[in-house]
Amino acid sequence: MTHEFKDIVNQAEIAARKGIKSVLASVVALDGSSYRKPGVRMLILEDGKMIGAVSGGCVEKEILLQSESVFKTGESKIMTYDGRYRLGCEGVLYILIELFEPNLAFKEAFSRTLEERNSFEIWSYFDKKEGTICGTGTWVKVKDSLFSLQSNKQKVDDSLSIFKQSMPPCFKLVIIGAEHDAVQLCKYAVLTGWEVVIISGSSESKSIMNFPGAISFQAVSAENMETSSIDNQTAIVLMTHNFANDLRYLVQLKETNPVYIGLLGPSKRRDDLLSQFIEYCPDADDAFLDGIHGPAGINIGSETPQEIAVSIVSEILAVSRKRDPISLNKKTGKIHS
């Protein structure tokens, strides 16, 4: 959910430059079950625009109404939403609504944290009572510093309940290749909320303009590819459509620890690629080899580049969240653990 909070911060900053106030709504507790869980947030602008969502759509209308008093008074409040009678979900949501006015120090620290791919924490102080409650509000812990998201907050109130959420770096997908299927994979990954980096050969004629939503386009040889920012919140898909190039990039990646490496092509191509890779890198770590998935994607009958992209994105989600893909109608118990 880091990308959602990042978008909230960015959109609030854009609104502030126009003189438009923002209110943050955070689900801080849940009794029972709901469409989404505690930790989801949305932003409401003074002009009625909403960024993000905390449910399938019904709760947002009530939040918009409840936010009016926060804009007027500047005082935080707690609202509840009983989905048992309105949504068919067997749960009650507790939602903290507060002015969103982070200071410059927070914005600078938060920007550095995202750039350096460090984790941070969000602390929301609340009480399970409806209405205005003194001391409620949200703070963000960046390294050893604690920043209030409200301009008038001076210190935390330890007498209140607290919802703490650890936020990892934004999930990143590195696509090595620049053919048509790479463009489709980029589109679906961006829709999923991932940061997408495109790596192409040094002679590639394409540019970042061919990959809408990508944050970076690098035309470099395998040997010159920068790998220091590849971490366990990174997935990689090798799709150059050239066996020798795929091998060279895989060798360059041997010291990294991505959560997923996908290989395009049939099983025989994977076996040949791994066989030659092990010849070049006989001391390669077993964990690195275990993270290689080929053919990339899950078996959903994909045929077109768009369908293959859906298949690959689905497998990356399953692997990164340690799930074994099955139809939900075959799963017993709750959808979410």
VENLIN-V51342 format. One record per residue. N is the residue number from 1. RES is the residue in one small letter. NEAR is the number of other C-alpha atoms within 12 Angstrom. D_CENTER is the distance of its C-alpha to the mean C-alpha in whole Angstrom. Layout:
# VENLIN-V51342
N & RES & NEAR & D_CENTER
N & RES & NEAR & D_CENTER
This chain:
# VENLIN-V51342
1 & m & 30 & 5
2 & t & 32 & 5
3 & h & 25 & 4
4 & e & 29 & 7
5 & f & 34 & 9
6 & k & 31 & 9
7 & d & 25 & 10
8 & i & 34 & 13
9 & v & 36 & 14
10 & n & 22 & 15
11 & q & 28 & 16
12 & a & 35 & 18
13 & e & 25 & 20
14 & i & 16 & 21
15 & a & 26 & 22
16 & a & 21 & 24
17 & r & 12 & 26
18 & k & 14 & 27
19 & g & 14 & 28
20 & i & 22 & 26
21 & k & 32 & 25
22 & s & 43 & 22
23 & v & 49 & 21
24 & l & 50 & 18
25 & a & 48 & 18
26 & s & 52 & 17
27 & v & 43 & 17
28 & v & 38 & 19
29 & a & 34 & 21
30 & l & 29 & 22
31 & d & 22 & 25
32 & g & 21 & 25
33 & s & 25 & 22
34 & s & 31 & 20
35 & y & 28 & 18
36 & r & 28 & 15
37 & k & 31 & 15
38 & p & 32 & 16
39 & g & 34 & 13
40 & v & 37 & 12
41 & r & 42 & 13
42 & m & 40 & 14
43 & l & 41 & 17
44 & i & 40 & 20
45 & l & 35 & 22
46 & e & 28 & 26
47 & d & 20 & 27
48 & g & 22 & 25
49 & k & 23 & 22
50 & m & 29 & 19
51 & i & 30 & 15
52 & g & 29 & 13
53 & a & 33 & 14
54 & v & 37 & 15
55 & s & 30 & 17
56 & g & 19 & 18
57 & g & 19 & 20
58 & c & 20 & 23
59 & v & 33 & 22
60 & e & 32 & 21
61 & k & 21 & 25
62 & e & 23 & 26
63 & i & 40 & 23
64 & l & 33 & 25
65 & l & 20 & 28
66 & q & 33 & 28
67 & s & 42 & 26
68 & e & 28 & 29
69 & s & 23 & 31
70 & v & 32 & 28
71 & f & 28 & 29
72 & k & 16 & 32
73 & t & 15 & 33
74 & g & 26 & 30
75 & e & 29 & 30
76 & s & 40 & 27
77 & k & 38 & 27
78 & i & 37 & 26
79 & m & 37 & 26
80 & t & 30 & 26
81 & y & 35 & 26
82 & d & 24 & 28
83 & g & 26 & 26
84 & r & 18 & 29
85 & y & 12 & 31
86 & r & 18 & 29
87 & l & 20 & 26
88 & g & 16 & 28
89 & c & 25 & 25
90 & e & 19 & 27
91 & g & 24 & 25
92 & v & 30 & 25
93 & l & 40 & 22
94 & y & 40 & 23
95 & i & 49 & 21
96 & l & 51 & 22
97 & i & 47 & 22
98 & e & 52 & 23
99 & l & 38 & 24
100 & f & 45 & 21
101 & e & 35 & 23
102 & p & 34 & 21
103 & n & 24 & 24
104 & l & 17 & 24
105 & a & 19 & 24
106 & f & 28 & 20
107 & k & 24 & 19
108 & e & 16 & 20
109 & a & 25 & 19
110 & f & 35 & 15
111 & s & 22 & 16
112 & r & 18 & 17
113 & t & 26 & 15
114 & l & 28 & 12
115 & e & 17 & 14
116 & e & 20 & 16
117 & r & 26 & 12
118 & n & 26 & 14
119 & s & 27 & 12
120 & f & 34 & 13
121 & e & 29 & 15
122 & i & 35 & 15
123 & w & 34 & 18
124 & s & 45 & 20
125 & y & 40 & 23
126 & f & 38 & 25
127 & d & 30 & 28
128 & k & 28 & 28
129 & k & 21 & 31
130 & e & 21 & 30
131 & g & 24 & 31
132 & t & 26 & 31
133 & i & 24 & 31
134 & c & 24 & 32
135 & g & 30 & 29
136 & t & 42 & 26
137 & g & 48 & 23
138 & t & 48 & 20
139 & w & 38 & 20
140 & v & 36 & 17
141 & k & 26 & 18
142 & v & 30 & 18
143 & k & 19 & 20
144 & d & 11 & 23
145 & s & 17 & 23
146 & l & 26 & 22
147 & f & 35 & 22
148 & s & 34 & 22
149 & l & 40 & 21
150 & q & 33 & 24
151 & s & 23 & 27
152 & n & 22 & 29
153 & k & 27 & 28
154 & q & 16 & 30
155 & k & 19 & 29
156 & v & 26 & 28
157 & d & 22 & 30
158 & d & 17 & 30
159 & s & 13 & 32
160 & l & 20 & 29
161 & s & 24 & 26
162 & i & 27 & 23
163 & f & 32 & 19
164 & k & 23 & 18
165 & q & 29 & 14
166 & s & 20 & 13
167 & m & 29 & 9
168 & p & 26 & 9
169 & p & 32 & 8
170 & c & 33 & 5
171 & f & 38 & 5
172 & k & 40 & 8
173 & l & 45 & 11
174 & v & 45 & 15
175 & i & 49 & 17
176 & i & 47 & 21
177 & g & 43 & 23
178 & a & 37 & 23
179 & e & 27 & 25
180 & h & 22 & 25
181 & d & 30 & 23
182 & a & 38 & 20
183 & v & 35 & 20
184 & q & 32 & 19
185 & l & 46 & 16
186 & c & 47 & 15
187 & k & 31 & 15
188 & y & 30 & 13
189 & a & 39 & 10
190 & v & 29 & 10
191 & l & 20 & 10
192 & t & 25 & 8
193 & g & 27 & 5
194 & w & 34 & 6
195 & e & 37 & 8
196 & v & 37 & 11
197 & v & 41 & 15
198 & i & 42 & 18
199 & i & 43 & 21
200 & s & 37 & 24
201 & g & 31 & 28
202 & s & 21 & 30
203 & s & 14 & 32
204 & e & 21 & 29
205 & s & 16 & 30
206 & k & 22 & 27
207 & s & 25 & 25
208 & i & 23 & 21
209 & m & 16 & 23
210 & n & 23 & 23
211 & f & 33 & 19
212 & p & 24 & 18
213 & g & 26 & 14
214 & a & 32 & 14
215 & i & 26 & 14
216 & s & 24 & 17
217 & f & 32 & 20
218 & q & 30 & 22
219 & a & 26 & 26
220 & v & 21 & 27
221 & s & 23 & 29
222 & a & 28 & 27
223 & e & 20 & 29
224 & n & 19 & 28
225 & m & 27 & 24
226 & e & 20 & 22
227 & t & 24 & 21
228 & s & 18 & 20
229 & s & 26 & 17
230 & i & 30 & 16
231 & d & 27 & 14
232 & n & 28 & 13
233 & q & 32 & 10
234 & t & 35 & 11
235 & a & 42 & 13
236 & i & 49 & 16
237 & v & 47 & 18
238 & l & 45 & 22
239 & m & 42 & 23
240 & t & 32 & 26
241 & h & 24 & 28
242 & n & 22 & 31
243 & f & 26 & 31
244 & a & 20 & 33
245 & n & 26 & 30
246 & d & 38 & 27
247 & l & 33 & 29
248 & r & 27 & 29
249 & y & 38 & 26
250 & l & 42 & 25
251 & v & 31 & 28
252 & q & 25 & 26
253 & l & 38 & 23
254 & k & 32 & 25
255 & e & 23 & 25
256 & t & 29 & 21
257 & n & 27 & 19
258 & p & 35 & 16
259 & v & 33 & 14
260 & y & 43 & 16
261 & i & 45 & 18
262 & g & 42 & 19
263 & l & 39 & 23
264 & l & 37 & 24
265 & g & 25 & 28
266 & p & 18 & 30
267 & s & 16 & 31
268 & k & 15 & 34
269 & r & 22 & 32
270 & r & 28 & 29
271 & d & 22 & 32
272 & d & 20 & 34
273 & l & 34 & 31
274 & l & 31 & 31
275 & s & 18 & 34
276 & q & 20 & 35
277 & f & 30 & 32
278 & i & 21 & 33
279 & e & 14 & 37
280 & y & 17 & 35
281 & c & 23 & 33
282 & p & 15 & 35
283 & d & 15 & 33
284 & a & 24 & 30
285 & d & 18 & 28
286 & d & 15 & 28
287 & a & 18 & 24
288 & f & 27 & 23
289 & l & 33 & 25
290 & d & 18 & 24
291 & g & 30 & 20
292 & i & 35 & 22
293 & h & 32 & 22
294 & g & 32 & 24
295 & p & 26 & 25
296 & a & 36 & 21
297 & g & 35 & 20
298 & i & 26 & 21
299 & n & 18 & 24
300 & i & 19 & 24
301 & g & 14 & 27
302 & s & 17 & 25
303 & e & 14 & 27
304 & t & 15 & 26
305 & p & 24 & 23
306 & q & 22 & 21
307 & e & 22 & 22
308 & i & 30 & 21
309 & a & 37 & 18
310 & v & 31 & 17
311 & s & 30 & 18
312 & i & 42 & 17
313 & v & 37 & 13
314 & s & 31 & 14
315 & e & 35 & 16
316 & i & 41 & 13
317 & l & 29 & 11
318 & a & 20 & 14
319 & v & 29 & 15
320 & s & 25 & 12
321 & r & 18 & 12
322 & k & 14 & 16
323 & r & 18 & 17
324 & d & 16 & 20
325 & p & 22 & 20
326 & i & 16 & 22
327 & s & 11 & 23
328 & l & 13 & 22
329 & n & 10 & 26
330 & k & 10 & 27
331 & k & 14 & 25
332 & t & 11 & 27
333 & g & 10 & 26
334 & k & 15 & 23
335 & i & 17 & 20
336 & h & 14 & 18
337 & s & 11 & 19
